């Protein structure tokens, strides 16, 4: 971790611990240089990042102050640490919520996808057009599983840049990350097996468990620190767990990223019990700071981590191209893919390989991360203005989700339907658990450009919540 990132983490922890309260002045740049022993440029960089994330505000001629912000959430003490689900039945409700986001008249704060206007559509279409003119009948065969060789080689090189040794032969190109995750789970489990998931978790995990007829051990995940590894260890000792599905970076819906130390401990614990980690890393590129956090795959010494990624959340949703670094399971996943979707679209694979060869991807990612941080700050401040004071907003650095807790008497499923009648979509807590303990929570997508329509929608949402409290 770079020095400025250490300083960012330290100040974030101090604010979360209320050492610095909202509105209080932080040490000046020069005072922080003396306190931290870091250079002025390093301290300035850290303060600028904290300001872009909304943690602090600069005031001309006065210095830096802690931003007005909602409380940081922790896992409520009343929540069970471990929940069992012999069966999962959530797919119909998830389909209903996601389908509503397709209506252009609706403000899609409940959507899982970022604003498509943030993607380099013109450049991608140029790449698609270029490969379309040169397509041959053999391209359909050449891009069957495991997928386009050039694209797999590029992905292997990107792993290598983080010090992770993944051969192109271990990578299988899939129809988005959901297929990668589906096939990975299918490759290592049988119907009736027990698997570990986070609680709350990405609803896609619930859908896969429902489809494959698996049984779930849901372990509470704290919005600041992620899954409780002590509880995971107890679960591994008690149940015959076959796999663990986790988002280790920018977890959806919480937004938290596990530290490198915790990722290493997670991988070692699962390897000890011979349990496969299915790492869902679709938001991994949407970090904050100058250095990308390592995925759990970086600590895999026994080939027990299947690392799944996608271009859908950071480059282009419509192409539906993802992948899994599957190691020893690569051949089995290829066979499963041939029996289901057959292959990923050859033109889309070729277009992405072409685009990535232009070296524009990393420049796009830098702009994307900066824009998402700015929009997240605007959305957070709007929610803080309009939601009741009792609302608690968890905001972890990076990504584009806020996880919001309302007083217990507010049912966010009911709130969802009331807001939808006003063309406002949210993602109610019911989507993220097989139980009912998140009925007063919702997830909010902050990736959209902020204007009068968004501000009015949040104001109306605040009114609907206030009505539910009366």
C-alpha positions in Angstrom: 0.0 0.0 0.0 1.4 3.4 -1.0 2.1 6.0 1.8 -0.8 8.3 0.8 -3.2 5.3 1.0 -2.0 4.6 4.5 -2.8 8.2 5.5 -6.2 8.0 3.8 -7.0 4.8 5.7 -5.8 6.3 9.0 -8.0 9.4 8.6 -11.0 7.4 7.5 -10.6 5.2 10.6 -10.3 8.3 12.8 -13.5 9.8 11.3 -15.4 6.6 11.6 -14.2 6.3 15.3 -15.4 10.0 15.8 -12.0 11.2 16.7 -12.8 13.9 14.2 -16.5 14.8 14.2 -18.5 16.3 11.3 -17.6 20.0 10.9 -14.4 19.8 12.8 -11.2 21.1 11.3 -8.5 18.5 10.5 -4.7 19.2 11.0 -3.4 21.5 8.3 -1.3 20.1 5.5 1.9 21.2 7.2 0.7 19.9 10.6 -0.1 16.6 9.0 3.4 16.5 7.4 4.9 16.8 10.9 2.5 14.3 12.4 2.8 11.6 9.7 6.4 12.2 8.6 5.3 12.1 5.0 6.1 14.7 2.3 3.8 17.6 1.6 2.9 16.2 -1.8 1.9 12.9 -0.3 -0.3 14.6 2.3 -1.9 16.8 -0.4 -2.7 13.8 -2.5 -4.3 12.0 0.4 -6.4 15.0 1.3 -7.5 15.5 -2.3 -8.6 11.8 -2.5 -10.5 12.1 0.8 -12.2 15.3 -0.5 -13.2 13.6 -3.8 -14.7 10.8 -1.8 -16.7 13.2 0.3 -14.9 12.4 3.6 -13.6 16.0 4.0 -14.3 19.5 2.6 -11.8 22.3 1.8 -12.7 25.8 2.8 -10.8 28.7 1.1 -8.3 30.3 3.6 -9.5 28.0 6.4 -8.3 24.5 5.7 -9.9 21.1 5.6 -13.0 20.0 7.6 -14.8 16.7 8.2 -17.8 16.6 5.9 -21.3 16.4 7.3 -22.2 12.8 6.7 -24.4 10.0 8.1 -23.2 7.4 10.5 -21.1 4.5 9.5 -23.0 1.3 9.7 -21.9 -1.8 11.6 -23.6 -5.1 11.6 -26.6 -4.7 14.0 -26.0 -6.6 17.2 -29.5 -8.2 16.9 -28.6 -9.8 13.6 -27.7 -13.5 13.6 -24.1 -14.2 12.8 -24.9 -17.3 10.9 -28.1 -18.2 9.0 -29.0 -21.5 7.3 -31.1 -21.8 4.2 -32.2 -25.3 3.2 -33.7 -23.7 0.0 -33.7 -20.3 -1.6 -36.7 -18.7 -3.4 -35.9 -15.2 -4.4 -35.6 -15.2 -8.2 -39.1 -13.9 -9.0 -38.7 -10.8 -6.9 -35.3 -10.0 -8.2 -36.5 -10.3 -11.8 -39.4 -7.9 -11.0 -37.0 -5.3 -9.5 -34.5 -5.5 -12.3 -37.2 -5.5 -15.0 -38.5 -2.2 -13.7 -35.1 -0.5 -14.1 -35.4 -1.1 -17.9 -38.2 1.5 -18.2 -36.6 4.8 -19.4 -39.1 6.8 -17.5 -37.8 5.4 -14.2 -34.8 6.9 -12.3 -32.8 3.6 -11.9 -31.3 4.0 -8.4 -32.1 0.3 -8.0 -30.0 -0.8 -11.0 -26.9 -2.8 -10.6 -25.2 -1.3 -13.6 -23.4 2.0 -13.9 -24.6 4.8 -16.1 -23.9 3.5 -19.7 -23.0 7.0 -20.8 -19.7 6.6 -18.8 -18.5 3.9 -21.2 -16.4 4.6 -24.4 -19.2 3.6 -26.8 -17.7 5.2 -29.8 -14.3 3.6 -29.5 -15.9 0.2 -28.8 -18.1 0.5 -31.9 -15.1 1.3 -33.9 -13.5 -1.9 -32.7 -16.6 -3.9 -33.4 -16.9 -2.4 -36.9 -13.2 -3.2 -37.6 -13.5 -6.9 -36.6 -16.8 -7.3 -38.3 -15.2 -6.5 -41.7 -12.6 -9.2 -41.2 -14.7 -12.0 -39.7 -14.3 -15.4 -41.3 -16.3 -18.7 -40.9 -13.4 -20.0 -38.8 -13.8 -17.3 -36.2 -16.8 -19.0 -34.8 -14.7 -22.1 -34.2 -11.6 -20.3 -33.0 -13.6 -18.5 -30.3 -15.3 -21.6 -28.8 -14.4 -22.4 -25.2 -12.0 -21.5 -23.7 -12.4 -18.3 -25.8 -10.4 -15.9 -28.0 -6.7 -16.5 -27.6 -5.7 -12.9 -27.8 -8.3 -11.8 -25.2 -7.2 -14.5 -22.8 -3.5 -13.6 -23.3 -4.3 -9.9 -22.6 -6.1 -10.9 -19.4 -3.2 -13.1 -18.3 -0.9 -10.1 -18.8 -3.1 -7.9 -16.7 -2.9 -10.6 -13.9 0.9 -10.6 -14.3 1.0 -6.8 -13.7 -0.3 -7.5 -10.2 2.2 -10.3 -9.7 -0.4 -13.1 -10.2 0.7 -16.0 -12.4 -2.3 -17.1 -14.5 -1.8 -18.9 -17.8 -4.0 -18.0 -20.7 -4.9 -21.8 -20.7 -6.5 -21.4 -17.2 -8.8 -18.6 -18.4 -12.3 -19.3 -19.8 -14.2 -16.5 -21.5 -17.9 -16.5 -20.6 -21.1 -14.7 -21.3 -20.6 -12.1 -18.6 -19.5 -12.7 -15.0 -22.8 -14.4 -14.1 -22.1 -17.3 -16.4 -18.5 -17.5 -15.0 -19.9 -17.6 -11.4 -22.7 -20.1 -12.4 -20.3 -22.5 -14.1 -17.7 -22.2 -11.3 -20.3 -23.1 -8.7 -21.6 -25.9 -10.8 -18.1 -27.3 -11.4 -17.4 -27.8 -7.7 -20.8 -28.7 -6.2 -23.7 -31.1 -6.5 -27.4 -30.5 -5.7 -27.9 -30.5 -1.9 -24.3 -29.4 -1.1 -23.7 -26.7 1.5 -22.0 -23.4 0.3 -21.0 -20.3 2.2 -22.3 -16.9 1.2 -22.1 -13.4 2.7 -25.0 -11.8 4.5 -26.1 -9.5 2.9 -24.9 -10.8 -0.4 -25.1 -10.1 -4.1 -28.5 -11.5 -5.2 -26.9 -13.4 -8.1 -25.5 -15.8 -5.5 -29.0 -16.4 -4.2 -30.2 -17.0 -7.8 -27.4 -19.6 -8.5 -28.1 -21.4 -5.2 -31.8 -21.6 -6.1 -31.1 -22.8 -9.6 -28.5 -25.5 -8.5 -30.6 -26.6 -5.5 -27.8 -25.9 -3.0 -28.1 -25.2 0.7 -26.6 -22.0 2.1 -24.7 -21.0 5.2 -25.0 -17.2 5.3 -22.4 -15.5 7.5 -22.8 -11.9 8.6 -20.6 -9.3 6.8 -19.8 -6.1 8.4 -20.1 -3.0 6.2 -16.6 -1.8 7.2 -14.7 -5.1 7.6 -16.5 -7.7 5.6 -17.2 -11.3 6.6 -16.4 -12.5 10.2 -13.6 -15.1 9.6 -14.1 -16.5 13.1 -17.7 -17.3 12.3 -16.5 -18.7 8.9 -14.0 -21.0 10.7 -16.8 -22.3 13.0 -19.1 -22.9 10.0 -16.3 -24.8 8.2 -15.8 -27.0 11.2 -19.6 -27.7 11.6 -20.9 -28.2 8.1 -19.5 -30.1 5.0 -19.0 -26.9 3.0 -18.0 -27.4 -0.6 -17.6 -23.8 -1.8 -17.6 -20.2 -0.6 -18.9 -17.4 -2.9 -17.5 -13.9 -1.9 -17.0 -10.4 -3.3 -13.7 -9.5 -1.7 -13.5 -6.0 -3.3 -16.3 -3.4 -3.5 -18.8 -5.9 -2.2 -22.4 -5.5 -3.4 -24.4 -4.2 -1.6 -22.1 -3.1 1.2 -19.3 -1.6 -0.8 -16.5 -2.8 1.5 -13.2 -4.2 0.4 -11.3 -6.7 2.5 -7.7 -5.8 3.4 -4.9 -7.8 1.8 -4.2 -9.4 5.2 -7.8 -10.5 5.5 -7.9 -11.8 1.9 -4.7 -13.9 2.6 -6.3 -15.2 5.9 -9.5 -16.1 4.0 -7.7 -18.1 1.3 -5.5 -19.9 3.8 -8.6 -20.8 6.0 -10.6 -22.2 3.0 -7.5 -24.1 1.7 -7.1 -25.7 5.1 -10.6 -27.1 4.8 -10.3 -27.9 1.1 -13.1 -25.5 0.2 -13.1 -23.7 -3.1 -13.3 -19.9 -3.1 -15.4 -18.5 -5.9 -14.2 -14.9 -6.0 -16.7 -12.5 -7.6 -14.5 -9.5 -8.6 -16.6 -7.6 -11.1 -16.1 -4.3 -9.3 -12.4 -4.7 -8.7 -11.3 -2.0 -11.2 -13.5 0.6 -9.4 -11.2 1.2 -6.5 -10.0 4.6 -5.2 -6.3 5.6 -5.1 -3.3 4.9 -7.2 -2.9 1.2 -6.6 -5.4 -1.5 -7.4 -6.1 -3.8 -4.4 -4.9 -7.4 -4.9 -7.7 -9.9 -5.3 -7.8 -13.0 -3.1 -6.5 -14.9 -6.1 -3.1 -13.3 -5.4 -2.8 -15.3 -2.2 -3.8 -18.7 -3.8 -1.0 -21.2 -3.2 -3.1 -24.4 -3.7 -5.2 -23.7 -6.8 -8.4 -23.3 -4.6 -9.5 -19.9 -5.9 -11.7 -19.4 -9.0 -11.4 -15.7 -9.9 -14.3 -14.3 -11.9 -14.3 -11.0 -13.6 -16.2 -9.0 -16.2 -16.1 -6.0 -18.5 -19.8 -5.2 -17.8 -19.4 -2.9 -14.9 -16.4 -0.9 -16.1 -16.3 -0.9 -19.9 -19.5 -2.2 -21.7 -22.5 -4.0 -20.3 -24.1 -4.9 -23.7 -21.2 -7.1 -24.9 -21.8 -9.6 -22.0 -18.2 -10.7 -21.8 -16.7 -12.1 -18.6 -14.1 -14.7 -17.6 -13.0 -17.1 -14.9 -9.4 -17.8 -14.1 -10.3 -21.4 -13.3 -7.0 -23.2 -12.7 -7.5 -27.0 -12.4 -11.2 -26.6 -13.1 -10.7 -24.9 -16.5 -11.5 -28.0 -18.6 -14.6 -28.9 -16.6 -15.9 -25.4 -16.9 -15.4 -25.5 -20.7 -17.4 -28.7 -20.9 -20.2 -27.2 -18.9 -20.2 -24.1 -21.1 -20.4 -26.2 -24.2 -23.5 -28.0 -22.8 -25.3 -24.7 -21.9 -24.5 -21.6 -23.9 -22.0 -23.2 -26.2 -19.7 -20.1 -26.4 -19.4 -16.4 -25.9 -20.2 -14.2 -29.0 -17.2 -14.3 -31.3 -17.6 -10.7 -32.6 -17.8 -9.4 -29.0 -14.7 -11.2 -28.0 -12.8 -10.0 -31.1 -14.0 -6.4 -30.5 -12.8 -6.4 -26.9 -9.4 -7.9 -27.9 -9.1 -5.2 -30.5 -10.1 -2.4 -28.1 -7.7 -3.6 -25.4 -4.9 -3.7 -27.9 -5.2 0.1 -28.3 -4.1 0.7 -24.7 -7.1 3.0 -24.1 -8.6 0.8 -21.4 -6.5 2.1 -18.4 -7.1 5.7 -19.4 -10.8 5.1 -19.5 -10.7 3.4 -16.1 -8.9 6.4 -14.5 -11.6 8.8 -15.9 -14.3 6.4 -14.8 -13.1 6.1 -11.2 -12.8 9.8 -10.9 -16.3 10.5 -12.3 -17.8 7.8 -10.1 -16.2 9.2 -7.0 -17.6 12.7 -7.8 -21.1 11.4 -8.5 -21.1 9.3 -5.4 -20.2 12.4 -3.3 -23.1 14.4 -4.9 -25.6 11.6 -4.3 -24.5 11.1 -0.7 -24.8 14.7 0.1 -28.3 14.8 -1.5 -29.4 11.8 0.5 -28.0 13.4 3.7 -30.1 16.5 3.0 -33.4 14.8 2.3 -33.5 11.5 4.2 -34.7 11.6 7.8 -31.9 12.1 10.4 -32.4 8.5 11.6 -31.2 7.2 8.2 -27.7 5.7 8.3 -25.6 5.7 5.2 -22.6 3.3 4.8 -20.1 4.5 2.3 -16.9 2.6 1.6 -14.4 4.1 -0.8 -14.8 3.2 -4.5 -17.6 1.6 -6.5 -21.0 3.3 -6.9 -23.3 1.9 -4.3 -24.5 3.2 -0.9 -26.0 0.9 1.6 -28.7 2.6 3.7 -30.4 1.6 6.9 -33.7 3.1 7.8 -35.5 2.8 11.2 -36.9 -0.7 11.7 -40.5 0.4 11.2 -39.8 1.2 7.5 -40.2 -1.7 5.2 -38.1 -1.0 2.1 -40.0 -3.5 0.0 -43.1 -1.4 0.6 -41.0 1.7 0.1 -39.8 0.3 -3.3 -43.4 -0.1 -4.5 -44.4 3.4 -3.3 -41.3 5.0 -4.9 -41.9 3.0 -8.2 -45.3 4.6 -8.5 -43.4 7.9 -8.7 -40.9 6.5 -11.3 -38.2 6.0 -8.7 -36.4 2.7 -8.3 -34.4 1.5 -5.3 -33.0 -1.9 -4.5 -34.7 -3.1 -1.3 -32.9 -5.2 1.3 -35.1 -8.2 0.6 -33.0 -8.7 -2.6 -29.8 -9.4 -0.7 -30.6 -12.1 1.8 -32.7 -15.3 2.0 -34.0 -14.1 5.4 -35.9 -10.9 6.4 -33.3 -9.1 8.6 -32.6 -6.4 5.9 -36.2 -5.4 5.4 -35.4 -1.8 6.5 -32.3 -1.5 4.3 -31.9 -0.5 0.7 -29.1 -0.1 -1.9 -28.7 3.1 -3.9 -26.9 3.4 -7.2 -24.9 6.7 -7.3 -23.4 6.4 -10.8 -25.9 8.6 -12.6 -25.2 12.3 -13.6 -26.7 14.5 -10.9 -29.2 17.2 -11.8 -32.6 18.6 -10.9 -34.5 15.3 -11.6 -32.2 13.3 -9.4 -32.4 15.9 -6.6 -36.2 16.0 -6.8 -36.4 12.2 -6.7 -34.3 12.0 -3.6 -36.4 14.7 -2.0 -39.5 12.7 -2.8 -37.9 9.5 -1.5 -37.2 11.3 1.8 -40.9 12.4 2.0 -42.1 8.8 1.4 -39.8 7.6 4.2 -41.0 10.3 6.5 -44.6 9.3 5.8 -43.7 5.7 6.7 -42.3 6.9 10.0 -45.5 8.6 11.1 
